[in-house]
Amino acid sequence: MNSDEPNSYHIQNAGWALRQSKKASRFSEKQKDFLDTAFRKGEVSGKKEDPNTVAIQMKTVKKYGRKLFQPDEYLKSQQIMSYFSRKAHSNSVARLAALQDRLSVQMFTKLLAS
């Protein structure tokens, strides 16, 4: 700070209270496969998988005696919950579209028969 400028301030970034910016990245195929398997397991059993449990499983699951995921590949339970939510929504939209298609075909068939 210059003594000639009494009203100017010098701000120093200490770093301990600053938010770190993170680059947004997409889930890897390995992460998606793992999450899809957990999601399907919940659909088949009728009991949804808990995102907290899935996040813990992600840290402990092994394949061929080695951990499947590295620490930088771990997902937070919020990320898993969001993924499951998007997956459930897309599945319900797909089911609705398939139902509408079937109804349209049935109605078209009835019109042709009359």
Backbone atoms as SQL, in Angstrom:
CREATE TABLE atoms (id INTEGER PRIMARY KEY, chain TEXT, resi INTEGER, resn TEXT, atom TEXT, x REAL, y REAL, z REAL);
INSERT INTO atoms VALUES
  (1, 'A', 1, 'MET', 'N', 0.842, -1.165, 0.000),
  (2, 'A', 1, 'MET', 'CA', 0.000, 0.000, 0.000),
  (3, 'A', 1, 'MET', 'C', 0.888, 1.228, 0.000),
  (4, 'A', 2, 'ASN', 'N', 0.571, 2.160, -0.831),
  (5, 'A', 2, 'ASN', 'CA', 1.354, 3.384, -0.965),
  (6, 'A', 2, 'ASN', 'C', 0.864, 4.399, 0.056),
  (7, 'A', 3, 'SER', 'N', 1.778, 5.040, 0.781),
  (8, 'A', 3, 'SER', 'CA', 1.383, 6.005, 1.807),
  (9, 'A', 3, 'SER', 'C', 0.772, 7.263, 1.212),
  (10, 'A', 4, 'ASP', 'N', 0.972, 7.484, -0.086),
  (11, 'A', 4, 'ASP', 'CA', 0.396, 8.651, -0.740),
  (12, 'A', 4, 'ASP', 'C', -1.110, 8.478, -0.991),
  (13, 'A', 5, 'GLU', 'N', -1.605, 7.248, -0.902),
  (14, 'A', 5, 'GLU', 'CA', -3.013, 6.959, -1.179),
  (15, 'A', 5, 'GLU', 'C', -3.680, 6.425, 0.085),
  (16, 'A', 6, 'PRO', 'N', -4.121, 7.304, 0.977),
  (17, 'A', 6, 'PRO', 'CA', -4.660, 6.855, 2.258),
  (18, 'A', 6, 'PRO', 'C', -6.000, 6.132, 2.147),
  (19, 'A', 7, 'ASN', 'N', -6.797, 6.332, 1.095),
  (20, 'A', 7, 'ASN', 'CA', -8.122, 5.720, 0.988),
  (21, 'A', 7, 'ASN', 'C', -8.137, 4.443, 0.152),
  (22, 'A', 8, 'SER', 'N', -7.020, 3.991, -0.362),
  (23, 'A', 8, 'SER', 'CA', -6.999, 2.762, -1.165),
  (24, 'A', 8, 'SER', 'C', -6.703, 1.566, -0.267),
  (25, 'A', 9, 'TYR', 'N', -7.246, 0.432, -0.655),
  (26, 'A', 9, 'TYR', 'CA', -7.070, -0.784, 0.124),
  (27, 'A', 9, 'TYR', 'C', -6.426, -1.856, -0.739),
  (28, 'A', 10, 'HIS', 'N', -5.622, -2.673, -0.102),
  (29, 'A', 10, 'HIS', 'CA', -5.007, -3.802, -0.784),
  (30, 'A', 10, 'HIS', 'C', -5.634, -5.067, -0.199),
  (31, 'A', 11, 'ILE', 'N', -6.337, -5.806, -1.041),
  (32, 'A', 11, 'ILE', 'CA', -7.003, -7.020, -0.572),
  (33, 'A', 11, 'ILE', 'C', -6.161, -8.214, -0.975),
  (34, 'A', 12, 'GLN', 'N', -5.856, -9.030, 0.005),
  (35, 'A', 12, 'GLN', 'CA', -5.059, -10.223, -0.256),
  (36, 'A', 12, 'GLN', 'C', -5.952, -11.445, -0.093),
  (37, 'A', 13, 'ASN', 'N', -5.902, -12.327, -1.054),
  (38, 'A', 13, 'ASN', 'CA', -6.678, -13.564, -0.986),
  (39, 'A', 13, 'ASN', 'C', -5.927, -14.554, -0.119),
  (40, 'A', 14, 'ALA', 'N', -6.438, -14.780, 1.078),
  (41, 'A', 14, 'ALA', 'CA', -5.790, -15.705, 1.999),
  (42, 'A', 14, 'ALA', 'C', -5.967, -17.152, 1.556),
  (43, 'A', 15, 'GLY', 'N', -7.113, -17.463, 0.972),
  (44, 'A', 15, 'GLY', 'CA', -7.335, -18.807, 0.453),
  (45, 'A', 15, 'GLY', 'C', -8.126, -19.712, 1.358),
  (46, 'A', 16, 'TRP', 'N', -8.113, -19.497, 2.638),
  (47, 'A', 16, 'TRP', 'CA', -8.783, -20.420, 3.548),
  (48, 'A', 16, 'TRP', 'C', -10.300, -20.280, 3.540),
  (49, 'A', 17, 'ALA', 'N', -10.823, -19.144, 3.105),
  (50, 'A', 17, 'ALA', 'CA', -12.281, -18.955, 3.103),
  (51, 'A', 17, 'ALA', 'C', -12.840, -18.812, 1.695),
  (52, 'A', 18, 'LEU', 'N', -12.009, -18.994, 0.712),
  (53, 'A', 18, 'LEU', 'CA', -12.460, -18.829, -0.666),
  (54, 'A', 18, 'LEU', 'C', -13.035, -20.135, -1.196),
  (55, 'A', 19, 'ARG', 'N', -14.095, -20.016, -1.950),
  (56, 'A', 19, 'ARG', 'CA', -14.673, -21.205, -2.585),
  (57, 'A', 19, 'ARG', 'C', -13.801, -21.600, -3.763),
  (58, 'A', 20, 'GLN', 'N', -13.591, -22.873, -3.880),
  (59, 'A', 20, 'GLN', 'CA', -12.839, -23.391, -5.009),
  (60, 'A', 20, 'GLN', 'C', -13.820, -23.672, -6.140),
  (61, 'A', 21, 'SER', 'N', -13.496, -23.214, -7.321),
  (62, 'A', 21, 'SER', 'CA', -14.381, -23.499, -8.446),
  (63, 'A', 21, 'SER', 'C', -14.038, -24.880, -8.987),
  (64, 'A', 22, 'LYS', 'N', -15.078, -25.615, -9.327),
  (65, 'A', 22, 'LYS', 'CA', -14.908, -26.958, -9.865),
  (66, 'A', 22, 'LYS', 'C', -15.416, -26.981, -11.288),
  (67, 'A', 23, 'LYS', 'N', -14.686, -27.664, -12.125),
  (68, 'A', 23, 'LYS', 'CA', -15.118, -27.828, -13.502),
  (69, 'A', 23, 'LYS', 'C', -16.190, -28.915, -13.542),
  (70, 'A', 24, 'ALA', 'N', -17.301, -28.611, -14.180),
  (71, 'A', 24, 'ALA', 'CA', -18.368, -29.597, -14.308),
  (72, 'A', 24, 'ALA', 'C', -17.910, -30.694, -15.257),
  (73, 'A', 25, 'SER', 'N', -18.157, -31.924, -14.864),
  (74, 'A', 25, 'SER', 'CA', -17.778, -33.038, -15.728),
  (75, 'A', 25, 'SER', 'C', -18.919, -34.054, -15.741),
  (76, 'A', 26, 'ARG', 'N', -18.970, -34.813, -16.784),
  (77, 'A', 26, 'ARG', 'CA', -19.990, -35.850, -16.920),
  (78, 'A', 26, 'ARG', 'C', -19.514, -37.118, -16.218),
  (79, 'A', 27, 'PHE', 'N', -20.483, -37.944, -15.873),
  (80, 'A', 27, 'PHE', 'CA', -20.139, -39.220, -15.257),
  (81, 'A', 27, 'PHE', 'C', -19.493, -40.119, -16.299),
  (82, 'A', 28, 'SER', 'N', -18.522, -40.892, -15.867),
  (83, 'A', 28, 'SER', 'CA', -17.875, -41.840, -16.769),
  (84, 'A', 28, 'SER', 'C', -18.823, -43.016, -17.027),
  (85, 'A', 29, 'GLU', 'N', -18.502, -43.787, -18.043),
  (86, 'A', 29, 'GLU', 'CA', -19.326, -44.968, -18.356),
  (87, 'A', 29, 'GLU', 'C', -19.317, -45.942, -17.181),
  (88, 'A', 30, 'LYS', 'N', -18.177, -46.080, -16.532),
  (89, 'A', 30, 'LYS', 'CA', -18.064, -46.980, -15.382),
  (90, 'A', 30, 'LYS', 'C', -18.985, -46.514, -14.251),
  (91, 'A', 31, 'GLN', 'N', -19.028, -45.213, -13.997),
  (92, 'A', 31, 'GLN', 'CA', -19.908, -44.673, -12.968),
  (93, 'A', 31, 'GLN', 'C', -21.376, -44.887, -13.353),
  (94, 'A', 32, 'LYS', 'N', -21.701, -44.608, -14.611),
  (95, 'A', 32, 'LYS', 'CA', -23.082, -44.786, -15.075),
  (96, 'A', 32, 'LYS', 'C', -23.512, -46.237, -14.964),
  (97, 'A', 33, 'ASP', 'N', -22.643, -47.161, -15.364),
  (98, 'A', 33, 'ASP', 'CA', -22.972, -48.587, -15.278),
  (99, 'A', 33, 'ASP', 'C', -23.255, -48.992, -13.836),
  (100, 'A', 34, 'PHE', 'N', -22.411, -48.521, -12.916),
  (101, 'A', 34, 'PHE', 'CA', -22.580, -48.836, -11.501),
  (102, 'A', 34, 'PHE', 'C', -23.905, -48.278, -10.986),
  (103, 'A', 35, 'LEU', 'N', -24.206, -47.027, -11.320),
  (104, 'A', 35, 'LEU', 'CA', -25.446, -46.396, -10.867),
  (105, 'A', 35, 'LEU', 'C', -26.669, -47.033, -11.514),
  (106, 'A', 36, 'ASP', 'N', -26.570, -47.382, -12.801),
  (107, 'A', 36, 'ASP', 'CA', -27.687, -48.043, -13.486),
  (108, 'A', 36, 'ASP', 'C', -27.984, -49.398, -12.856),
  (109, 'A', 37, 'THR', 'N', -26.937, -50.124, -12.489),
  (110, 'A', 37, 'THR', 'CA', -27.120, -51.422, -11.839),
  (111, 'A', 37, 'THR', 'C', -27.829, -51.253, -10.501),
  (112, 'A', 38, 'ALA', 'N', -27.410, -50.260, -9.724),
  (113, 'A', 38, 'ALA', 'CA', -28.049, -49.997, -8.430),
  (114, 'A', 38, 'ALA', 'C', -29.503, -49.568, -8.636),
  (115, 'A', 39, 'PHE', 'N', -29.762, -48.756, -9.650),
  (116, 'A', 39, 'PHE', 'CA', -31.120, -48.291, -9.928),
  (117, 'A', 39, 'PHE', 'C', -32.013, -49.458, -10.330),
  (118, 'A', 40, 'ARG', 'N', -31.517, -50.316, -11.240),
  (119, 'A', 40, 'ARG', 'CA', -32.306, -51.489, -11.683),
  (120, 'A', 40, 'ARG', 'C', -32.581, -52.434, -10.513),
  (121, 'A', 41, 'LYS', 'N', -31.587, -52.588, -9.643),
  (122, 'A', 41, 'LYS', 'CA', -31.763, -53.444, -8.467),
  (123, 'A', 41, 'LYS', 'C', -32.929, -52.932, -7.630),
  (124, 'A', 42, 'GLY', 'N', -33.023, -51.627, -7.478),
  (125, 'A', 42, 'GLY', 'CA', -34.131, -51.036, -6.733),
  (126, 'A', 42, 'GLY', 'C', -35.458, -51.205, -7.431),
  (127, 'A', 43, 'GLU', 'N', -35.464, -51.103, -8.752),
  (128, 'A', 43, 'GLU', 'CA', -36.711, -51.289, -9.508),
  (129, 'A', 43, 'GLU', 'C', -37.206, -52.722, -9.409),
  (130, 'A', 44, 'VAL', 'N', -36.296, -53.678, -9.531),
  (131, 'A', 44, 'VAL', 'CA', -36.669, -55.094, -9.508),
  (132, 'A', 44, 'VAL', 'C', -37.151, -55.505, -8.121),
  (133, 'A', 45, 'SER', 'N', -36.429, -55.070, -7.088),
  (134, 'A', 45, 'SER', 'CA', -36.785, -55.474, -5.730),
  (135, 'A', 45, 'SER', 'C', -37.973, -54.683, -5.181),
  (136, 'A', 46, 'GLY', 'N', -38.247, -53.521, -5.779),
  (137, 'A', 46, 'GLY', 'CA', -39.323, -52.685, -5.279),
  (138, 'A', 46, 'GLY', 'C', -38.889, -51.801, -4.126),
  (139, 'A', 47, 'LYS', 'N', -37.636, -51.924, -3.702),
  (140, 'A', 47, 'LYS', 'CA', -37.092, -51.107, -2.614),
  (141, 'A', 47, 'LYS', 'C', -35.968, -50.259, -3.189),
  (142, 'A', 48, 'LYS', 'N', -36.186, -48.945, -3.225),
  (143, 'A', 48, 'LYS', 'CA', -35.193, -48.046, -3.811),
  (144, 'A', 48, 'LYS', 'C', -33.877, -48.107, -3.053),
  (145, 'A', 49, 'GLU', 'N', -32.793, -47.984, -3.801),
  (146, 'A', 49, 'GLU', 'CA', -31.480, -47.933, -3.189),
  (147, 'A', 49, 'GLU', 'C', -31.264, -46.554, -2.566),
  (148, 'A', 50, 'ASP', 'N', -30.707, -46.528, -1.372),
  (149, 'A', 50, 'ASP', 'CA', -30.424, -45.278, -0.688),
  (150, 'A', 50, 'ASP', 'C', -29.149, -44.665, -1.274),
  (151, 'A', 51, 'PRO', 'N', -29.191, -43.402, -1.729),
  (152, 'A', 51, 'PRO', 'CA', -28.000, -42.772, -2.311),
  (153, 'A', 51, 'PRO', 'C', -26.792, -42.759, -1.373),
  (154, 'A', 52, 'ASN', 'N', -27.028, -42.632, -0.056),
  (155, 'A', 52, 'ASN', 'CA', -25.913, -42.670, 0.895),
  (156, 'A', 52, 'ASN', 'C', -25.237, -44.033, 0.892),
  (157, 'A', 53, 'THR', 'N', -26.039, -45.075, 0.839),
  (158, 'A', 53, 'THR', 'CA', -25.514, -46.440, 0.810),
  (159, 'A', 53, 'THR', 'C', -24.758, -46.693, -0.494),
  (160, 'A', 54, 'VAL', 'N', -25.303, -46.211, -1.599),
  (161, 'A', 54, 'VAL', 'CA', -24.649, -46.392, -2.900),
  (162, 'A', 54, 'VAL', 'C', -23.302, -45.653, -2.916),
  (163, 'A', 55, 'ALA', 'N', -23.257, -44.466, -2.319),
  (164, 'A', 55, 'ALA', 'CA', -22.002, -43.704, -2.257),
  (165, 'A', 55, 'ALA', 'C', -20.944, -44.469, -1.457),
  (166, 'A', 56, 'ILE', 'N', -21.361, -45.106, -0.364),
  (167, 'A', 56, 'ILE', 'CA', -20.426, -45.906, 0.439),
  (168, 'A', 56, 'ILE', 'C', -19.991, -47.141, -0.333),
  (169, 'A', 57, 'GLN', 'N', -20.944, -47.793, -1.006),
  (170, 'A', 57, 'GLN', 'CA', -20.606, -48.976, -1.805),
  (171, 'A', 57, 'GLN', 'C', -19.600, -48.624, -2.894),
  (172, 'A', 58, 'MET', 'N', -19.742, -47.442, -3.455),
  (173, 'A', 58, 'MET', 'CA', -18.846, -46.999, -4.521),
  (174, 'A', 58, 'MET', 'C', -17.399, -46.951, -4.026),
  (175, 'A', 59, 'LYS', 'N', -17.225, -46.639, -2.753),
  (176, 'A', 59, 'LYS', 'CA', -15.881, -46.534, -2.172),
  (177, 'A', 59, 'LYS', 'C', -15.302, -47.893, -1.792),
  (178, 'A', 60, 'THR', 'N', -16.175, -48.896, -1.659),
  (179, 'A', 60, 'THR', 'CA', -15.688, -50.193, -1.174),
  (180, 'A', 60, 'THR', 'C', -15.779, -51.328, -2.188),
  (181, 'A', 61, 'VAL', 'N', -16.543, -51.143, -3.263),
  (182, 'A', 61, 'VAL', 'CA', -16.747, -52.230, -4.220),
  (183, 'A', 61, 'VAL', 'C', -15.431, -52.591, -4.912),
  (184, 'A', 62, 'LYS', 'N', -15.234, -53.897, -5.073),
  (185, 'A', 62, 'LYS', 'CA', -14.012, -54.380, -5.701),
  (186, 'A', 62, 'LYS', 'C', -14.339, -55.263, -6.890),
  (187, 'A', 63, 'LYS', 'N', -13.442, -55.273, -7.852),
  (188, 'A', 63, 'LYS', 'CA', -13.558, -56.134, -9.013),
  (189, 'A', 63, 'LYS', 'C', -12.186, -56.740, -9.247),
  (190, 'A', 64, 'TYR', 'N', -12.120, -58.044, -9.309),
  (191, 'A', 64, 'TYR', 'CA', -10.857, -58.765, -9.456),
  (192, 'A', 64, 'TYR', 'C', -9.878, -58.402, -8.344),
  (193, 'A', 65, 'GLY', 'N', -10.400, -58.187, -7.120),
  (194, 'A', 65, 'GLY', 'CA', -9.550, -57.905, -5.975),
  (195, 'A', 65, 'GLY', 'C', -9.035, -56.478, -5.876),
  (196, 'A', 66, 'ARG', 'N', -9.411, -55.630, -6.819),
  (197, 'A', 66, 'ARG', 'CA', -8.982, -54.227, -6.793),
  (198, 'A', 66, 'ARG', 'C', -10.212, -53.335, -6.714),
  (199, 'A', 67, 'LYS', 'N', -10.033, -52.176, -6.079),
  (200, 'A', 67, 'LYS', 'CA', -11.148, -51.241, -6.003),
  (201, 'A', 67, 'LYS', 'C', -11.575, -50.834, -7.399),
  (202, 'A', 68, 'LEU', 'N', -12.893, -50.784, -7.600),
  (203, 'A', 68, 'LEU', 'CA', -13.446, -50.449, -8.907),
  (204, 'A', 68, 'LEU', 'C', -13.254, -48.971, -9.230),
  (205, 'A', 69, 'PHE', 'N', -13.352, -48.111, -8.198),
  (206, 'A', 69, 'PHE', 'CA', -13.250, -46.665, -8.407),
  (207, 'A', 69, 'PHE', 'C', -12.074, -46.075, -7.645),
  (208, 'A', 70, 'GLN', 'N', -11.453, -45.093, -8.257),
  (209, 'A', 70, 'GLN', 'CA', -10.397, -44.318, -7.609),
  (210, 'A', 70, 'GLN', 'C', -11.071, -43.192, -6.814),
  (211, 'A', 71, 'PRO', 'N', -10.380, -42.629, -5.820),
  (212, 'A', 71, 'PRO', 'CA', -10.998, -41.560, -5.015),
  (213, 'A', 71, 'PRO', 'C', -11.535, -40.386, -5.827),
  (214, 'A', 72, 'ASP', 'N', -10.905, -40.049, -6.923),
  (215, 'A', 72, 'ASP', 'CA', -11.402, -38.931, -7.727),
  (216, 'A', 72, 'ASP', 'C', -12.654, -39.304, -8.530),
  (217, 'A', 73, 'GLU', 'N', -13.031, -40.589, -8.515),
  (218, 'A', 73, 'GLU', 'CA', -14.230, -41.050, -9.232),
  (219, 'A', 73, 'GLU', 'C', -15.424, -41.223, -8.300),
  (220, 'A', 74, 'TYR', 'N', -15.218, -41.084, -6.993),
  (221, 'A', 74, 'TYR', 'CA', -16.321, -41.227, -6.046),
  (222, 'A', 74, 'TYR', 'C', -17.350, -40.132, -6.291),
  (223, 'A', 75, 'LEU', 'N', -18.607, -40.495, -6.113),
  (224, 'A', 75, 'LEU', 'CA', -19.692, -39.525, -6.249),
  (225, 'A', 75, 'LEU', 'C', -20.307, -39.270, -4.878),
  (226, 'A', 76, 'LYS', 'N', -20.826, -38.074, -4.704),
  (227, 'A', 76, 'LYS', 'CA', -21.494, -37.720, -3.457),
  (228, 'A', 76, 'LYS', 'C', -22.932, -38.213, -3.523),
  (229, 'A', 77, 'SER', 'N', -23.531, -38.400, -2.360),
  (230, 'A', 77, 'SER', 'CA', -24.897, -38.920, -2.318),
  (231, 'A', 77, 'SER', 'C', -25.868, -37.990, -3.053),
  (232, 'A', 78, 'GLN', 'N', -25.615, -36.677, -3.027),
  (233, 'A', 78, 'GLN', 'CA', -26.482, -35.734, -3.749),
  (234, 'A', 78, 'GLN', 'C', -26.405, -35.967, -5.260),
  (235, 'A', 79, 'GLN', 'N', -25.199, -36.252, -5.762),
  (236, 'A', 79, 'GLN', 'CA', -25.034, -36.530, -7.187),
  (237, 'A', 79, 'GLN', 'C', -25.775, -37.805, -7.568),
  (238, 'A', 80, 'ILE', 'N', -25.685, -38.806, -6.698),
  (239, 'A', 80, 'ILE', 'CA', -26.351, -40.086, -6.950),
  (240, 'A', 80, 'ILE', 'C', -27.869, -39.903, -6.903),
  (241, 'A', 81, 'MET', 'N', -28.359, -39.133, -5.925),
  (242, 'A', 81, 'MET', 'CA', -29.781, -38.881, -5.814),
  (243, 'A', 81, 'MET', 'C', -30.298, -38.163, -7.071),
  (244, 'A', 82, 'SER', 'N', -29.552, -37.200, -7.559),
  (245, 'A', 82, 'SER', 'CA', -29.955, -36.483, -8.773),
  (246, 'A', 82, 'SER', 'C', -29.973, -37.419, -9.977),
  (247, 'A', 83, 'TYR', 'N', -28.973, -38.292, -10.074),
  (248, 'A', 83, 'TYR', 'CA', -28.914, -39.241, -11.183),
  (249, 'A', 83, 'TYR', 'C', -30.128, -40.169, -11.148),
  (250, 'A', 84, 'PHE', 'N', -30.445, -40.700, -9.949),
  (251, 'A', 84, 'PHE', 'CA', -31.600, -41.591, -9.815),
  (252, 'A', 84, 'PHE', 'C', -32.888, -40.858, -10.178),
  (253, 'A', 85, 'SER', 'N', -32.993, -39.610, -9.783),
  (254, 'A', 85, 'SER', 'CA', -34.190, -38.824, -10.086),
  (255, 'A', 85, 'SER', 'C', -34.351, -38.632, -11.594),
  (256, 'A', 86, 'ARG', 'N', -33.253, -38.275, -12.254),
  (257, 'A', 86, 'ARG', 'CA', -33.305, -38.105, -13.718),
  (258, 'A', 86, 'ARG', 'C', -33.644, -39.419, -14.397),
  (259, 'A', 87, 'LYS', 'N', -33.075, -40.502, -13.902),
  (260, 'A', 87, 'LYS', 'CA', -33.319, -41.831, -14.476),
  (261, 'A', 87, 'LYS', 'C', -34.795, -42.227, -14.314),
  (262, 'A', 88, 'ALA', 'N', -35.342, -41.991, -13.132),
  (263, 'A', 88, 'ALA', 'CA', -36.745, -42.332, -12.874),
  (264, 'A', 88, 'ALA', 'C', -37.659, -41.504, -13.766),
  (265, 'A', 89, 'HIS', 'N', -37.354, -40.236, -13.924),
  (266, 'A', 89, 'HIS', 'CA', -38.178, -39.373, -14.774),
  (267, 'A', 89, 'HIS', 'C', -38.124, -39.827, -16.228),
  (268, 'A', 90, 'SER', 'N', -36.927, -40.117, -16.728),
  (269, 'A', 90, 'SER', 'CA', -36.819, -40.540, -18.132),
  (270, 'A', 90, 'SER', 'C', -37.513, -41.886, -18.346),
  (271, 'A', 91, 'ASN', 'N', -37.451, -42.778, -17.359),
  (272, 'A', 91, 'ASN', 'CA', -38.144, -44.059, -17.474),
  (273, 'A', 91, 'ASN', 'C', -39.656, -43.875, -17.499),
  (274, 'A', 92, 'SER', 'N', -40.155, -42.970, -16.659),
  (275, 'A', 92, 'SER', 'CA', -41.607, -42.755, -16.633),
  (276, 'A', 92, 'SER', 'C', -42.078, -42.086, -17.920),
  (277, 'A', 93, 'VAL', 'N', -41.293, -41.193, -18.470),
  (278, 'A', 93, 'VAL', 'CA', -41.636, -40.555, -19.740),
  (279, 'A', 93, 'VAL', 'C', -41.644, -41.596, -20.860),
  (280, 'A', 94, 'ALA', 'N', -40.667, -42.488, -20.847),
  (281, 'A', 94, 'ALA', 'CA', -40.600, -43.535, -21.874),
  (282, 'A', 94, 'ALA', 'C', -41.798, -44.483, -21.756),
  (283, 'A', 95, 'ARG', 'N', -42.161, -44.840, -20.523),
  (284, 'A', 95, 'ARG', 'CA', -43.320, -45.714, -20.328),
  (285, 'A', 95, 'ARG', 'C', -44.603, -45.048, -20.808),
  (286, 'A', 96, 'LEU', 'N', -44.732, -43.757, -20.515),
  (287, 'A', 96, 'LEU', 'CA', -45.911, -43.009, -20.943),
  (288, 'A', 96, 'LEU', 'C', -45.987, -42.944, -22.465),
  (289, 'A', 97, 'ALA', 'N', -44.855, -42.711, -23.116),
  (290, 'A', 97, 'ALA', 'CA', -44.826, -42.655, -24.582),
  (291, 'A', 97, 'ALA', 'C', -45.201, -44.005, -25.179),
  (292, 'A', 98, 'ALA', 'N', -44.701, -45.091, -24.589),
  (293, 'A', 98, 'ALA', 'CA', -45.026, -46.438, -25.081),
  (294, 'A', 98, 'ALA', 'C', -46.515, -46.722, -24.900),
  (295, 'A', 99, 'LEU', 'N', -47.082, -46.303, -23.774),
  (296, 'A', 99, 'LEU', 'CA', -48.499, -46.497, -23.529),
  (297, 'A', 99, 'LEU', 'C', -49.332, -45.710, -24.535),
  (298, 'A', 100, 'GLN', 'N', -48.937, -44.472, -24.809),
  (299, 'A', 100, 'GLN', 'CA', -49.651, -43.667, -25.792),
  (300, 'A', 100, 'GLN', 'C', -49.580, -44.296, -27.177),
  (301, 'A', 101, 'ASP', 'N', -48.420, -44.851, -27.523),
  (302, 'A', 101, 'ASP', 'CA', -48.283, -45.517, -28.816),
  (303, 'A', 101, 'ASP', 'C', -49.232, -46.713, -28.912),
  (304, 'A', 102, 'ARG', 'N', -49.290, -47.525, -27.854),
  (305, 'A', 102, 'ARG', 'CA', -50.178, -48.688, -27.866),
  (306, 'A', 102, 'ARG', 'C', -51.636, -48.269, -27.987),
  (307, 'A', 103, 'LEU', 'N', -52.006, -47.218, -27.232),
  (308, 'A', 103, 'LEU', 'CA', -53.389, -46.742, -27.311),
  (309, 'A', 103, 'LEU', 'C', -53.710, -46.199, -28.696),
  (310, 'A', 104, 'SER', 'N', -52.760, -45.508, -29.304),
  (311, 'A', 104, 'SER', 'CA', -52.970, -44.971, -30.653),
  (312, 'A', 104, 'SER', 'C', -53.165, -46.090, -31.658),
  (313, 'A', 105, 'VAL', 'N', -52.371, -47.140, -31.538),
  (314, 'A', 105, 'VAL', 'CA', -52.491, -48.282, -32.451),
  (315, 'A', 105, 'VAL', 'C', -53.840, -48.960, -32.254),
  (316, 'A', 106, 'GLN', 'N', -54.259, -49.129, -31.004),
  (317, 'A', 106, 'GLN', 'CA', -55.547, -49.764, -30.728),
  (318, 'A', 106, 'GLN', 'C', -56.701, -48.932, -31.286),
  (319, 'A', 107, 'MET', 'N', -56.631, -47.619, -31.091),
  (320, 'A', 107, 'MET', 'CA', -57.688, -46.748, -31.601),
  (321, 'A', 107, 'MET', 'C', -57.710, -46.761, -33.130),
  (322, 'A', 108, 'PHE', 'N', -56.533, -46.753, -33.740),
  (323, 'A', 108, 'PHE', 'CA', -56.443, -46.783, -35.200),
  (324, 'A', 108, 'PHE', 'C', -57.007, -48.100, -35.732),
  (325, 'A', 109, 'THR', 'N', -56.702, -49.193, -35.059),
  (326, 'A', 109, 'THR', 'CA', -57.202, -50.507, -35.456),
  (327, 'A', 109, 'THR', 'C', -58.731, -50.543, -35.357),
  (328, 'A', 110, 'LYS', 'N', -59.281, -49.975, -34.300),
  (329, 'A', 110, 'LYS', 'CA', -60.743, -49.950, -34.129),
  (330, 'A', 110, 'LYS', 'C', -61.383, -49.105, -35.225),
  (331, 'A', 111, 'LEU', 'N', -60.762, -47.993, -35.583),
  (332, 'A', 111, 'LEU', 'CA', -61.310, -47.153, -36.647),
  (333, 'A', 111, 'LEU', 'C', -61.321, -47.881, -38.000),
  (334, 'A', 112, 'LEU', 'N', -60.261, -48.639, -38.251),
  (335, 'A', 112, 'LEU', 'CA', -60.205, -49.404, -39.498),
  (336, 'A', 112, 'LEU', 'C', -61.250, -50.524, -39.523),
  (337, 'A', 113, 'ALA', 'N', -61.517, -51.097, -38.357),
  (338, 'A', 113, 'ALA', 'CA', -62.470, -52.204, -38.265),
  (339, 'A', 113, 'ALA', 'C', -63.911, -51.729, -38.422),
  (340, 'A', 114, 'SER', 'N', -64.185, -50.457, -38.119),
  (341, 'A', 114, 'SER', 'CA', -65.564, -49.999, -38.206),
  (342, 'A', 114, 'SER', 'C', -65.979, -49.606, -39.585);
